[in-house]
Amino acid sequence: MEKILSIQNLSKKYGNITALDNLSLDIHRGQVFGFLGPNGSGKTTTLGIVLGILGANSGGYEWFEGKYGEYHRRRIGSLLETPNFYAYLNADQNLDIVAHIKKSKNDNIEEILDIVNLKHRRKSKFSTYSLGMKQRLAIASAMIGDPDVYIFDEPTNGLDPEGIAEIRSIILRIASTGKTIFMASHILDEVEKVCSDVAIIKNGKLLATGTVGHILNDIPTIQVKATDMMALENALKNMEGLTDVRRLGDLIECGISPNMKPEEVNRRLQQQNIVLGHLTVKKKRLEEEFLAITNNN
């Protein structure tokens, strides 16, 4: 599979602060790649370097396996900061300026505005837009020139739930056309819903990378409750097919092997005269895995 971006041993310091520490990462064509990390972890610094805005202290990166040389930037659409357009111009006028700057002549502005759900407000001044509308116009500007890859830095930052859902829908619509997306975000739920692959970074160091399914691990967990919690906990700890039995508030949570059904757990407990008052099954969420990885490093 073609590498869209290859980052090799990238390091960056700001004085005595190490923003990136020997970071290596590959992104392939068609991936929707989530770049996760706490604030200050090095996400924005990484994006700034690979876009040529910042310089690295050591290491390097390569776009499109080098085949476009110094002109690779023309094939990248990006959204890094708060949207900044001419307040007194409307969407059409602002996008026309972007197209002129990018020297792009064949854009279907109406189609782009339809994708970002702004066609009905295309003649409204930018100053009248809500934060979500401004963010959507910024995505529209990134689409000018029909880039092969999109880089988004916290695209849903500051938005309400409706705005977040709209941005998510737009990203999925862009991804459905085969475009590659590299998205930095701290909103774990959004990455889990949108991305095919994920990398987790903390203090400039890469902690984990892989498909979302691999990082999440497909092993489900069960949460149970009974009147005699001590007897329940002891029974679960001695039961084959269960792992990581632990108290979670007024519940007990444990991993359950793929070949063992929750009904079997309930049956075995009943054989020991333990009657469950609560049993739920859940898959491990990205937030839990993210916290487990970052807290251990």
N, C-alpha and C positions, 0 to 999 in steps of 0.2 A: 504494500500500500504506500502511496506517495506521501512523503513527509512534507507537510506544509511549513512547519517551523521546527527547527532543531536547535535547542539551547544546550551549550556545552560548558560546564564548569564555570558558570557565571558568578562573579563576586563583585560587590559594590560596598564601599564604606563612605559614611558621612562623618568625617573626623574620627572619633574613637568608636563610633557606632557601626556595627556590621549589619547592613541592610540585606545583603544577599551573601550566602556562604556556599560557594561551589555548587550552584544549582544547575542540574542537567534535566532536560525534559524534551520529549518529542510529541508533536501534535500532527496527526495524520488527516488526510483529506476526508471530509464528511463528518468528522467528529464535532460534537458539541461539548467542549471541554471546560469543565468548571475548575476554577483556581481558588481554593478555599484557604482562609487563614484569618486569625484575629487581626484587629487593627494594628498596624505597625509591623506586620509579618514579612513584608517585602513584595506584596502583590503589585501595587502600583509602580514601584521601582522597576520590577521586571517588565511590565508593559511599556513603561517609558523607555527602557533600554532597547527592547526589540523593535520599537517604533522609531528609534534613532533620535529621541528627544534627550535622553541621558546617555552618558558614557559609562562604561564599566571599568573597574580597576583591573580585572583579569577575566579570562574566558571569552566566549563569543557566541554568536548565533548565526543561523543561516535560514533564509526564506526560500521556499519552493525549490529546495535542493540546488540553489544557485543558478537556476536556468534563466532568470530574468535580470540577473546582475543588479546594477544600481537602480533599475527601474521597478523593482519589486514593490515599492511603496504604492504605486498606482493600482495595485491589485488588492489593496487592503483598505477596508472601511473601519473607522474607529470612533469610539465615544469614550473619552477619558475623564472629562471634567463636567461641571455644570454647564448645560447648554448656553451658548452665547451667540445670539443673533441680533440683527438690527431690530430694535424694539418697535420702530415706526413702520416697518415693512411687514407684509403678509407672508404666508407660507410660500406661495409661488415665487415671490420676489426674492426671498431669502435663499430658496433652493436654486434659483437661477444664478445667484451670485456664487454659490458653492460649485455649481456646474462650470461656471466660467473659471474659477480658481483651479478646479481639477482638469480643465480643458476637455470636458466631457460634453458631447454634442447630441448623443442619441438616447437620452434618458426620457422615459415616459413618466413625467412628473405626476400626472393624474393617477397612474397605477401605483406609484410609490406612496402617494398620499392615501390611497385606498387601503394599502397594506397596513399603514400605521394609523388608520381610522381618523384621518384629519381632512378628508376630502370635503366634508361639509363645512369646515372652518378654514378653507384654503385662502379666502379673501379677508380673513380677520387679522388684525395687527398682532404681531408676536407679543406685545405688551399685554394683550387681553387673555393670553393663554394661561391655563392652570399649570402647575408644576408637571403633572403627568403629560399634558399636551406638549409642553416644551421638551420633555424627554423624548416623546414620540417623534417630534420634528427633528431632534438630534439624530435619532436612528434613521429617519428619512434622509438626512444629509449624508450619513455614512453609506447609504445605499446608492448614492449618485456615483456613476461610473461602473455600476454592476461589479463590485469587487468579488474576488474568490473567497476571501476570508474576512470575518468581522472580529474586532477586538472591543469588548465592552468592559468598562471598569465600574462596578457597582451600578448597573443600569436601573435598579429599582430603589436606589437609596432615597429615603425621604418620602416615598409614595405611600398612599393609603392602600388598603387591601384591594380595592377596585383597580387602582392604578398599577399595582403589582401584577394583578391577573392580566391586565391588558398588555403589559410589556412581555410577560411570559408567553402570551398567545402570539405576539408579533415575532418573538425569537423562534418559537416553534414553526411558525409559518415560513420564516427565512430558511431555517434548517431543513425544512421539507423539500426545498429546491436543490439540496445537495451542497449548500454552502458550508464552509467550516467556520465554527464560532469558538472563540477563546474568551471566556467570561470570568472575570474576577468578582467574587461576591462573598459576603459574610452571612447572607441569608440562606441558611442550609436547606430549608424547605424548598426554596426556589430551584437550587441546584439539583436537588433530588428529583424534582418534577420535570426539569428541562434537559439536564445534561446526560450524555451517554458515558462520559469519562470524567474523572476527577483527580486532581492533585491537591494534597494537603500540605501547607507550608506554615512554619512557625519560626520566628527569629531568623528568617532568611534561609532556613534549612528545609529541604524537602523531606517530609516524614512518610508519605505514602502516595502511591499513584496506581491507577488501574481503572477498569470499568466501574461504574457506580455499583453494579451488581456484585462485583468482586470485593470492593471496599466494604459494602454493606454486609456481605456474608449472607447466604441464603438460609442459615440455620435460624429457625423461629424460636421464640421464647414463649413460655406460658406464665401467667400470673394466677395464683390461687390463694384461697382464703378458707379457713375453717374455724370452728369454735375453739379447738385446742391447737393453737398455732405452734406450740413447742413440739407436740406429737407430729404435726404435719411436716415441720421442718426436718425433724429426724428421719421421717419416712422417706422424704424426697431425697435426702442426702445419701440414703442407703439404696436407692432405686436405680437399677441399671438403665442406661439410656438418657439420663438427665445429667446436666453439667451446670456448674457455676450457680449453685443454689444460694440465694441471698435474700435477706429481708429488704423490702422496699415499702416503707411506711407500714400500713396495716395489711400489706400483701406480701407474698413470697414469690419471687421470680426465679426462673431457671431456664436454661437452654434445653431443648428437646431434640433428640436425634431425628434425622429425616425419615427413618423407617419405623418410628414410634408415633402413634396417634394420641392426641389428648384423651380420647375415650379410654385408651389403655391405661393411662395414668390414673384416671378416675376409678377405673375398675380395680386396679391394684390397691388404691387407697381404701376403697370400700371393703376389700378383703381384710384390711387392718382396722376396720370399724372407724374409719375417718371419713366423715361426710363433708364434701366441699360445699361451701355456701357461695363460692365464686370461682369461675375458671374462664380465662380469656386467652386467646392466642394472638400473637403479634409478631411481625417481622421487625428486625432491628432497623432503626431509622438512622439516616445519615448523621443527624445531630448527636445521637448517642455514640456512634462510631468516631465522629470527629472529636468529641470531648474525651473519649477514651484514649485516642491517639495523641492529642495535644497535651493532655494532663500527664501522660507518661514520658514526655520528652521536654 
